[in-house]
Amino acid sequence: MAQGIAQVLTDAVGVAISPVPIIAIVLMLFTARARENGSAFVVGWALALAVVSGAAYAVADAGDASTETSASDTVSWAQIVFGVVFLLLAVRAWRNRPQPGDEPEPPGWMAGIEGFTAAKAFGLAVLLVAVNPKNLLLSLGAGSSLAQLGVSTSEAVVSLVVFVVLASVTIAGPVVYYLVRGERAAEQLDAVKGWLVLHNGAVMTVLFVVLGVDLIAKGLPPLGR
């Protein structure tokens, strides 16, 4: 059990450190539909993670990634390619970071969050998992690496549940904090949002480097068998 959970820990932390989704959920908590939209966003986020990682595991497991050499090599090469992609994204994030004195601009779509319904909040969360390269690749990697590891189906399910829960902590956390503290949470949440907007480039650069190196390190050993 511990082996499977350990395998997905880095992926889960990588997904959890997602400034844009965190900023989006905080913005939703300042709207008139804070409770409904915040809850819908959390559900959409967790469900999308579960579907993507679960599908990746099912496909890789059906291909006998733990015993079939060609299938295992495919997973390993995918991890290496994903790792290289993350390193390239790190370079891009560093180059696009705001210069000293510049005021970073959040994505334009965030301006429309005020008018979101619960359905739109749910859909946005799904998109931020399925379309965001980092979250998509890490979710695929979590599922496929469990199949390559050869753990039992029950252990894989538990490991993926842990992956989804840990990857959702930073998204569900602000919502829970808001539900407990109410309007008193506004100041702290606004401070978190401001810090993430300002330091998004630096945070993502470091994260991409760590994830890239980790994936390459995971992919290389099986190729040497």
N, C-alpha and C positions, 0 to 999 in steps of 0.2 A: 504493500500500500504506500509506504513512505517513498519508495523508488519512483512511482508514478507521479506523486505530488511534487517531489523534488524536480522532476523533469519539466514541469510546467510553471514552476515558480517564477523564473526569469521572464517568461512570456507574460504571465499575469501582471507582474510589476510594470513591465513595459507598456501594457495596455492601460493600466491604471494611471500612469503618468501621461495624461493626454490633456494638455492645457485647453485646447479649443472646446472639447465636450464639457470640461469642467466650467469654463467661462459661460457656455451656453446654458447649463443647468442653473448656474447662479443667476444669470439674467432672468430666467423663467421664474425664479423665486421672488423677483421684484415686480411681477405682473399680477393682474387681478385674479388670474386662474392658477396661482402658484401651486396649490396642493394638487389639483387635477393634472396640470401639465408636468409638474415635477415627477409625480408618481408614474405617469405614462412614459416619460422619458427613461426612467430607471428600468421599467419593464421592457421597453423596446431595446434598450442597450443590452440587458442581460439575455434576453431571448435571442438577439442577433448573435451574440458571442456563443451561446449554446449551440445554435444551428450551424454556424460556420465551423466551429471546432469539432462538433459532433460529426458533421458531414466529412470533414477531413479525416477523422479517425476511421469512420466507416469505410471510406474508399481505400485508404492505405491498408487497413486490416484485411479487407477483401482481397487485396493484392498480395497478402502474406509478406508484408514489409519486414517482419521480424525473422523470417526464414528464407524467403526468396531473394537471392542475391541481387537480381536486376531491380526488384522493387525496392530493396533496401538502398541500393546505390542511387535510385531515383530520388528517394527521400533525402539522402545525404547531399546530393548535388543541389537539390532544391534549397536545402538549408544554407549551403555555401552561396548560392546565387542570392538568396534573400539577405544574407549577411553583407554581401557586396553592395546590394541595393541600399541597405541601411547606411553603409559608410558613404555612399554617394549622396544620400539624403542629408547626412551630417555636414558634408561640405556645402551643400545648397543652403541648409539652415543657417550655417555660420556666415555665409556670404550675404544672405538676405536679412541678417539681424539688423535691428535699428541702430543707427549710429548715435554716438553720444549727443544728447540734446534733441534728438528726433522724438516725436510723439508717435508710438506705434498705433496703427489703425487696425481695429478688429475687422474680420470679414464682413462684407456688406450685408449678407443675409441676416446677421444678428440684429439688424435694425428692425426686422419684422417680427421678432420673437414676441413682442408685446401683444400682437394680434393672433398668436397661435392658439389653436384648439388642442385638445388632448390627442386627437388623431395625428395632427401635424407634429406634435412633440414626439410621439411614438415613432413616426416615420423619420424624423430627423435623427433620432438615436440610432435607428437601423442603418441609415445612410452613413453616419459617422463611424460605424463599425465596418460596413460592407464596402464603402468607397474609399475611406482613409487607408492609404497604403500600409502604414505602420500597424494599425489595428487588424487589418485583414490578414497581412502576412503573419503576424504573431498568433492569431487565432488558428490559421491553417497550420502553422508550425507546431502549436501545442497538440493538436489532434493527431497529426501525422507522426510526430516524434513518439507519442505513446504507442502507436501501432508498431513502429520500428523497434521500440523497447521490448515488445512482446508480452506486456502485462495482460492479465486476464480482463475479460470484458467488464466485470464488476469493478475491478480496480481502476480501469480506464474511466468508467462512469463517475466514480468517486473523485478521481483526479480532475476530470473536466468540470465537475461541480465546484471543486475548490478553485479551479482556474477562473470560472465565471464569477464566483463570489469575490475573490481577491481583486479581479480586474474591474469589479463594479464598486469597490469600496469608496473610491474618490468621487464617484457619481452619486451613489446613494447617500454618502455621508452628509453632503450639504442639505439634502432633502430632509433627512432625519433630524439634523441640527435645526433646520427651520421649523419642522413640525413640533419640536420640543420647546424651542426658544421663542417661536413666533416672530413678531416684529423686532424683538430685541436682538435677533441674529443679523439684522441688516448691515450693521456697521462692520462686523467681522467678515461677513461674506463679501461685502464690497471691497474690503482690503485685500482679500484673497484674489478676487477678480482683477483688481488693479495690478497686483504683483505678477500674476500670470501673463497679463497682456504685455507688461513691460519686459519680462524676462523670458518670454516664450522661445525666442531664438536660441538663447544660451542653454535653456533646459533641454530643448529638443536636440541640439548639437551633441551634448554629453550623452543623452539617452541613446541616440542613433549609433554613436561610436560603441557604447557598451553592448547594445543589442547586436550590432554587426559582428563584433569580435566574438561574442558568445555563440552566435549561430554558426559562424565559420568553425569555431572550436568544436562544436557538436557534430558538424558535418564531416570533418576530416577523419576522425578515428575509424568509423565503419568502412571507409574506402580502403583502409590499409589492411583489412582482414585477409 
